Amino acid sequence: MATQPKLIYFDAYARGESIRILLSHAKVSFTDERVSFPDWPARKASGELPGNQMPAWVENGKYYN
């Protein structure tokens, strides 16, 4: 069974907000994971995100950005 896709981006009205709006308008079910600015250095250092960049879309265990 596939997991629900996830959008990872800062908790800010910036590049990720237009993606959130489009997904909501299209009625796409997704998890909206918001990263605070103080938490970003630790997330970046973890190497979890490809190229250490956001926004990132995670679907079926694959990361896209």
BAVEX-899362 format. One line per field, with one value per atom (N, C-alpha, C, O, CB): residue number from 1; x, y, z. Coordinates in nm, 4 decimals, decimal comma. Glycine has a CB too. Layout:
BEGIN
i = c(NUM | ...)
u = c(X | ...)
v = c(Y | ...)
w = c(Z | ...)
REM end
This chain:
BEGIN
i = c(1 | 1 | 1 | 1 | 1 | 2 | 2 | 2 | 2 | 2 | 3 | 3 | 3 | 3 | 3 | 4 | 4 | 4 | 4 | 4 | 5 | 5 | 5 | 5 | 5 | 6 | 6 | 6 | 6 | 6 | 7 | 7 | 7 | 7 | 7 | 8 | 8 | 8 | 8 | 8 | 9 | 9 | 9 | 9 | 9 | 10 | 10 | 10 | 10 | 10 | 11 | 11 | 11 | 11 | 11 | 12 | 12 | 12 | 12 | 12 | 13 | 13 | 13 | 13 | 13 | 14 | 14 | 14 | 14 | 14 | 15 | 15 | 15 | 15 | 15 | 16 | 16 | 16 | 16 | 16 | 17 | 17 | 17 | 17 | 17 | 18 | 18 | 18 | 18 | 18 | 19 | 19 | 19 | 19 | 19 | 20 | 20 | 20 | 20 | 20 | 21 | 21 | 21 | 21 | 21 | 22 | 22 | 22 | 22 | 22 | 23 | 23 | 23 | 23 | 23 | 24 | 24 | 24 | 24 | 24 | 25 | 25 | 25 | 25 | 25 | 26 | 26 | 26 | 26 | 26 | 27 | 27 | 27 | 27 | 27 | 28 | 28 | 28 | 28 | 28 | 29 | 29 | 29 | 29 | 29 | 30 | 30 | 30 | 30 | 30 | 31 | 31 | 31 | 31 | 31 | 32 | 32 | 32 | 32 | 32 | 33 | 33 | 33 | 33 | 33 | 34 | 34 | 34 | 34 | 34 | 35 | 35 | 35 | 35 | 35 | 36 | 36 | 36 | 36 | 36 | 37 | 37 | 37 | 37 | 37 | 38 | 38 | 38 | 38 | 38 | 39 | 39 | 39 | 39 | 39 | 40 | 40 | 40 | 40 | 40 | 41 | 41 | 41 | 41 | 41 | 42 | 42 | 42 | 42 | 42 | 43 | 43 | 43 | 43 | 43 | 44 | 44 | 44 | 44 | 44 | 45 | 45 | 45 | 45 | 45 | 46 | 46 | 46 | 46 | 46 | 47 | 47 | 47 | 47 | 47 | 48 | 48 | 48 | 48 | 48 | 49 | 49 | 49 | 49 | 49 | 50 | 50 | 50 | 50 | 50 | 51 | 51 | 51 | 51 | 51 | 52 | 52 | 52 | 52 | 52 | 53 | 53 | 53 | 53 | 53 | 54 | 54 | 54 | 54 | 54 | 55 | 55 | 55 | 55 | 55 | 56 | 56 | 56 | 56 | 56 | 57 | 57 | 57 | 57 | 57 | 58 | 58 | 58 | 58 | 58 | 59 | 59 | 59 | 59 | 59 | 60 | 60 | 60 | 60 | 60 | 61 | 61 | 61 | 61 | 61 | 62 | 62 | 62 | 62 | 62 | 63 | 63 | 63 | 63 | 63 | 64 | 64 | 64 | 64 | 64 | 65 | 65 | 65 | 65 | 65)
u = c(0,0834 | 0,0000 | 0,0882 | 0,1820 | -0,0951 | 0,0590 | 0,1369 | 0,1055 | -0,0072 | 0,1082 | 0,2061 | 0,1861 | 0,1386 | 0,1526 | 0,3159 | 0,0831 | 0,0358 | 0,1562 | 0,2523 | -0,0527 | 0,1535 | 0,2657 | 0,2798 | 0,1858 | 0,2474 | 0,4015 | 0,4305 | 0,5051 | 0,5958 | 0,5129 | 0,4659 | 0,5363 | 0,6141 | 0,5575 | 0,4375 | 0,7436 | 0,8286 | 0,8780 | 0,9429 | 0,9488 | 0,8463 | 0,8920 | 0,8813 | 0,8197 | 0,8093 | 0,9416 | 0,9368 | 0,7930 | 0,7049 | 1,0211 | 0,7716 | 0,6418 | 0,6371 | 0,6372 | 0,6182 | 0,6330 | 0,6370 | 0,5608 | 0,5406 | 0,7835 | 0,5194 | 0,4535 | 0,5617 | 0,5963 | 0,3500 | 0,6141 | 0,7211 | 0,6984 | 0,5839 | 0,8635 | 0,8042 | 0,7926 | 0,6955 | 0,6241 | 0,9267 | 0,6917 | 0,6058 | 0,4582 | 0,3738 | 0,6472 | 0,4258 | 0,2850 | 0,2055 | 0,0917 | 0,2732 | 0,2624 | 0,1897 | 0,1660 | 0,0633 | 0,2670 | 0,2598 | 0,2423 | 0,1284 | 0,0443 | 0,3739 | 0,1260 | 0,0181 | -0,1180 | -0,2138 | 0,0403 | -0,1260 | -0,2525 | -0,2975 | -0,4143 | -0,2379 | -0,2064 | -0,2415 | -0,2869 | -0,3852 | -0,1227 | -0,2162 | -0,2539 | -0,3908 | -0,4722 | -0,1486 | -0,4152 | -0,5458 | -0,6574 | -0,7647 | -0,5443 | -0,6326 | -0,7330 | -0,7656 | -0,8806 | -0,6838 | -0,6618 | -0,6801 | -0,7326 | -0,7541 | -0,5482 | -0,7531 | -0,8027 | -0,7105 | -0,7564 | -0,9423 | -0,5798 | -0,4798 | -0,4560 | -0,4277 | -0,3463 | -0,4673 | -0,4430 | -0,2926 | -0,2266 | -0,5170 | -0,2383 | -0,0951 | -0,0703 | -0,1544 | -0,0176 | 0,0462 | 0,0891 | 0,1713 | 0,2635 | 0,1714 | 0,1387 | 0,2076 | 0,3045 | 0,2661 | 0,1063 | 0,4303 | 0,5309 | 0,6027 | 0,6739 | 0,6328 | 0,5828 | 0,6421 | 0,7626 | 0,7558 | 0,5391 | 0,8741 | 1,0005 | 1,0209 | 1,0121 | 1,1197 | 1,0480 | 1,0735 | 1,2169 | 1,3037 | 1,0504 | 1,2398 | 1,3732 | 1,4788 | 1,5894 | 1,3720 | 1,4503 | 1,5511 | 1,5836 | 1,6947 | 1,5039 | 1,4876 | 1,5104 | 1,5822 | 1,6318 | 1,3787 | 1,5884 | 1,6446 | 1,7910 | 1,8244 | 1,6316 | 1,8808 | 2,0205 | 2,0364 | 2,1169 | 2,1032 | 1,9602 | 1,9694 | 1,9145 | 1,9723 | 1,8938 | 1,8034 | 1,7468 | 1,8436 | 1,8620 | 1,6114 | 1,9048 | 1,9994 | 2,1209 | 2,1678 | 2,0440 | 2,1710 | 2,2885 | 2,2573 | 2,3484 | 2,3405 | 2,1317 | 2,0958 | 2,1129 | 2,1272 | 1,9526 | 2,1116 | 2,1249 | 2,0000 | 2,0035 | 2,2375 | 1,8895 | 1,7628 | 1,7113 | 1,6585 | 1,6578 | 1,7267 | 1,6710 | 1,7738 | 1,8879 | 1,6228 | 1,7361 | 1,8301 | 1,8791 | 1,7991 | 1,7647 | 2,0097 | 2,0680 | 2,0481 | 2,0749 | 2,0099 | 2,0004 | 1,9725 | 1,8866 | 1,9118 | 2,1020 | 1,7845 | 1,6984 | 1,5525 | 1,5102 | 1,7185 | 1,4779 | 1,3329 | 1,2730 | 1,3414 | 1,2863 | 1,1511 | 1,0558 | 1,0938 | 1,1624 | 0,9171 | 1,0468 | 1,0677 | 0,9332 | 0,8498 | 1,1713 | 0,9150 | 0,7949 | 0,8394 | 0,9309 | 0,7233 | 0,7765 | 0,8113 | 0,6920 | 0,5815 | 0,8502 | 0,7165 | 0,6100 | 0,6668 | 0,7647 | 0,5454 | 0,6034 | 0,6472 | 0,7945 | 0,8654 | 0,6209 | 0,8400 | 0,9781 | 1,0814 | 1,1999 | 1,0155 | 1,0405 | 1,1331 | 1,1169 | 1,0057 | 1,1106 | 1,2306 | 1,2318 | 1,2522 | 1,3377 | 1,3429 | 1,1721 | 1,1827 | 1,1914 | 1,1198 | 1,0597 | 1,2786 | 1,2804 | 1,3318 | 1,3402 | 1,3644)
v = c(-0,1179 | 0,0000 | 0,1247 | 0,1345 | -0,0005 | 0,2178 | 0,3403 | 0,4332 | 0,4389 | 0,4108 | 0,5038 | 0,6010 | 0,7333 | 0,7577 | 0,6211 | 0,8171 | 0,9477 | 1,0352 | 1,0396 | 1,0159 | 1,1046 | 1,1920 | 1,3049 | 1,3393 | 1,2494 | 1,3623 | 1,4650 | 1,5803 | 1,5591 | 1,4068 | 1,7016 | 1,8222 | 1,8728 | 1,8915 | 1,9318 | 1,8950 | 1,9467 | 2,0847 | 2,1010 | 1,8503 | 2,1838 | 2,3207 | 2,4028 | 2,3605 | 2,3864 | 2,5197 | 2,6106 | 2,6497 | 2,6442 | 2,7357 | 2,6887 | 2,7403 | 2,8887 | 2,9751 | 2,7171 | 2,9161 | 3,0543 | 3,0649 | 2,9658 | 3,1028 | 3,1858 | 3,2119 | 3,2428 | 3,3590 | 3,3297 | 3,1406 | 3,1562 | 3,0521 | 3,0261 | 3,1397 | 2,9931 | 2,8990 | 2,7850 | 2,7429 | 2,8424 | 2,7352 | 2,6220 | 2,6559 | 2,5677 | 2,5631 | 2,7820 | 2,8183 | 2,7995 | 2,7528 | 2,9625 | 2,8344 | 2,8148 | 2,6664 | 2,6288 | 2,8776 | 2,5826 | 2,4378 | 2,3906 | 2,3113 | 2,3625 | 2,4390 | 2,4021 | 2,4425 | 2,3654 | 2,4681 | 2,5619 | 2,6121 | 2,5262 | 2,4879 | 2,7590 | 2,4957 | 2,4137 | 2,2741 | 2,2228 | 2,4033 | 2,2127 | 2,0789 | 2,0801 | 1,9902 | 2,0236 | 2,1814 | 2,1922 | 2,2154 | 2,1561 | 2,3058 | 2,3004 | 2,3288 | 2,2031 | 2,1799 | 2,4410 | 2,1222 | 1,9983 | 1,8845 | 1,7733 | 1,9566 | 1,9126 | 1,8138 | 1,6918 | 1,5782 | 1,7692 | 1,7181 | 1,6133 | 1,5965 | 1,6935 | 1,6475 | 1,4751 | 1,4466 | 1,4343 | 1,3532 | 1,3164 | 1,5147 | 1,5116 | 1,5557 | 1,6206 | 1,6014 | 1,5196 | 1,5652 | 1,6918 | 1,6944 | 1,4545 | 1,7955 | 1,9235 | 1,9343 | 1,9759 | 2,0431 | 1,8968 | 1,9021 | 2,0365 | 2,0652 | 1,7836 | 2,1178 | 2,2516 | 2,2520 | 2,2065 | 2,3575 | 2,3047 | 2,3099 | 2,4529 | 2,5477 | 2,2636 | 2,4684 | 2,6023 | 2,6433 | 2,5584 | 2,6065 | 2,7728 | 2,8220 | 2,7769 | 2,7427 | 2,9732 | 2,7750 | 2,7247 | 2,5764 | 2,5334 | 2,7474 | 2,4974 | 2,3540 | 2,3226 | 2,2113 | 2,2807 | 2,4167 | 2,3914 | 2,3476 | 2,2534 | 2,5144 | 2,4095 | 2,3627 | 2,2145 | 2,1455 | 2,4434 | 2,1649 | 2,0228 | 1,9350 | 1,8307 | 1,9948 | 1,9759 | 1,8986 | 1,8956 | 1,7921 | 1,9581 | 2,0096 | 2,0186 | 1,9294 | 1,8604 | 2,1646 | 1,9313 | 1,8502 | 1,7010 | 1,6202 | 1,8895 | 1,6626 | 1,5209 | 1,4537 | 1,3316 | 1,5050 | 1,5332 | 1,4763 | 1,4072 | 1,3374 | 1,3802 | 1,4255 | 1,3613 | 1,4103 | 1,3323 | 1,3869 | 1,5386 | 1,5992 | 1,6000 | 1,6406 | 1,7419 | 1,5563 | 1,5558 | 1,6971 | 1,7891 | 1,4950 | 1,7133 | 1,8435 | 1,9429 | 2,0619 | 1,8985 | 1,8941 | 1,9815 | 2,1004 | 2,2131 | 2,0304 | 2,0744 | 2,1817 | 2,1515 | 2,0362 | 2,2027 | 2,2589 | 2,2502 | 2,3504 | 2,4466 | 2,2769 | 2,3347 | 2,2331 | 2,0956 | 2,0815 | 2,2700 | 1,9957 | 1,8571 | 1,7849 | 1,8074 | 1,7861 | 1,6992 | 1,6164 | 1,4735 | 1,4256 | 1,6335 | 1,4050 | 1,2659 | 1,1788 | 1,1972 | 1,2486 | 1,0834 | 0,9938 | 0,8545 | 0,8339 | 1,0434 | 0,7581 | 0,6179 | 0,6024 | 0,5223 | 0,5595 | 0,6796 | 0,6686 | 0,7410 | 0,7389 | 0,5256 | 0,8046 | 0,8793 | 1,0278 | 1,0787 | 0,8459 | 1,0969 | 1,2418 | 1,3138 | 1,2768 | 1,2816 | 1,4165 | 1,4999 | 1,6454 | 1,6875 | 1,4775 | 1,7222 | 1,8660 | 1,9412 | 2,0640 | 1,8983)
w = c(0,0000 | 0,0000 | 0,0000 | 0,0791 | 0,1212 | -0,0864 | -0,0976 | 0,0197 | 0,0687 | -0,2319 | 0,0619 | 0,1684 | 0,1092 | -0,0106 | 0,2493 | 0,1935 | 0,1483 | 0,1135 | 0,1903 | 0,2572 | -0,0002 | -0,0357 | 0,0648 | 0,1365 | -0,1769 | 0,0682 | 0,1672 | 0,1008 | 0,0203 | 0,2844 | 0,1353 | 0,0934 | 0,2135 | 0,3213 | 0,0385 | 0,1954 | 0,3029 | 0,2622 | 0,1588 | 0,3325 | 0,3449 | 0,3179 | 0,4453 | 0,5432 | 0,2033 | 0,4428 | 0,5568 | 0,5887 | 0,5029 | 0,5294 | 0,7116 | 0,7542 | 0,7192 | 0,8069 | 0,9082 | 0,5886 | 0,5406 | 0,4091 | 0,3388 | 0,5227 | 0,3779 | 0,2499 | 0,1483 | 0,1268 | 0,2605 | 0,0867 | -0,0112 | -0,1214 | -0,1581 | 0,0556 | -0,1739 | -0,2853 | -0,2594 | -0,3505 | -0,3169 | -0,1384 | -0,1070 | -0,1005 | -0,1164 | 0,0218 | -0,0776 | -0,0604 | -0,1888 | -0,1837 | -0,0136 | -0,3034 | -0,4292 | -0,4551 | -0,5117 | -0,5468 | -0,4142 | -0,4286 | -0,3386 | -0,3809 | -0,3941 | -0,2154 | -0,1225 | -0,1780 | -0,1712 | 0,0150 | -0,2322 | -0,2874 | -0,4046 | -0,4120 | -0,3319 | -0,4964 | -0,6131 | -0,5724 | -0,6258 | -0,7082 | -0,4786 | -0,4334 | -0,3662 | -0,3877 | -0,3370 | -0,2856 | -0,2190 | -0,3201 | -0,3092 | -0,1159 | -0,4167 | -0,5194 | -0,6008 | -0,6381 | -0,6126 | -0,6278 | -0,7045 | -0,6171 | -0,6655 | -0,7696 | -0,4885 | -0,3931 | -0,3823 | -0,3708 | -0,4331 | -0,3862 | -0,3686 | -0,2191 | -0,1488 | -0,4441 | -0,1719 | -0,0307 | -0,0088 | -0,0738 | 0,0143 | 0,0828 | 0,1102 | 0,2533 | 0,3155 | 0,0111 | 0,3044 | 0,4362 | 0,4167 | 0,3351 | 0,5119 | 0,4906 | 0,4806 | 0,5979 | 0,7072 | 0,4795 | 0,5747 | 0,6810 | 0,6735 | 0,5773 | 0,6688 | 0,7764 | 0,7788 | 0,8706 | 0,9848 | 0,8241 | 0,8188 | 0,8909 | 0,9406 | 0,8626 | 0,8003 | 1,0689 | 1,1220 | 1,0871 | 1,0668 | 1,2769 | 1,0805 | 1,0469 | 1,1474 | 1,1056 | 1,0389 | 1,2788 | 1,3730 | 1,3541 | 1,3851 | 1,5144 | 1,3034 | 1,2826 | 1,1513 | 1,1339 | 1,2861 | 1,0604 | 0,9279 | 0,9302 | 0,8584 | 0,8442 | 1,0079 | 1,0045 | 1,0376 | 0,9751 | 1,1009 | 1,1354 | 1,1708 | 1,0591 | 1,0288 | 1,3015 | 0,9971 | 0,8853 | 0,7679 | 0,7037 | 0,8406 | 0,7408 | 0,6296 | 0,6547 | 0,5642 | 0,6083 | 0,7773 | 0,8123 | 0,8098 | 0,7921 | 0,9505 | 0,8270 | 0,8300 | 0,6940 | 0,6865 | 0,8770 | 0,5862 | 0,4526 | 0,4034 | 0,3020 | 0,4501 | 0,4738 | 0,4370 | 0,3021 | 0,2230 | 0,5445 | 0,2768 | 0,1560 | 0,0439 | 0,0659 | 0,1845 | -0,0757 | -0,1878 | -0,2175 | -0,2345 | -0,3130 | -0,2235 | -0,2524 | -0,1401 | -0,1566 | -0,3783 | -0,0236 | 0,0904 | 0,0515 | 0,0940 | 0,1518 | -0,0301 | -0,0788 | -0,0492 | -0,0410 | -0,2290 | -0,0335 | -0,0195 | -0,1153 | -0,1502 | 0,1279 | -0,1599 | -0,1190 | -0,1718 | -0,2730 | -0,1660 | -0,0999 | -0,1402 | -0,1378 | -0,0501 | -0,0469 | -0,2348 | -0,2462 | -0,2231 | -0,2901 | -0,3867 | -0,1300 | -0,0985 | -0,1346 | -0,0834 | 0,0532 | -0,2240 | -0,2679 | -0,2849 | -0,3566 | -0,3998 | -0,2172 | -0,2220 | -0,1876 | -0,2486 | -0,3597 | -0,0895 | -0,0413 | -0,1265 | -0,0930 | -0,0328 | -0,2349 | -0,3201 | -0,2969 | -0,2829 | -0,4681 | -0,2930 | -0,2715 | -0,4045 | -0,4851 | -0,1707 | -0,4248 | -0,5462 | -0,5025 | -0,4118 | -0,6435 | -0,5665 | -0,5415 | -0,6606 | -0,6571 | -0,4208)
REM end
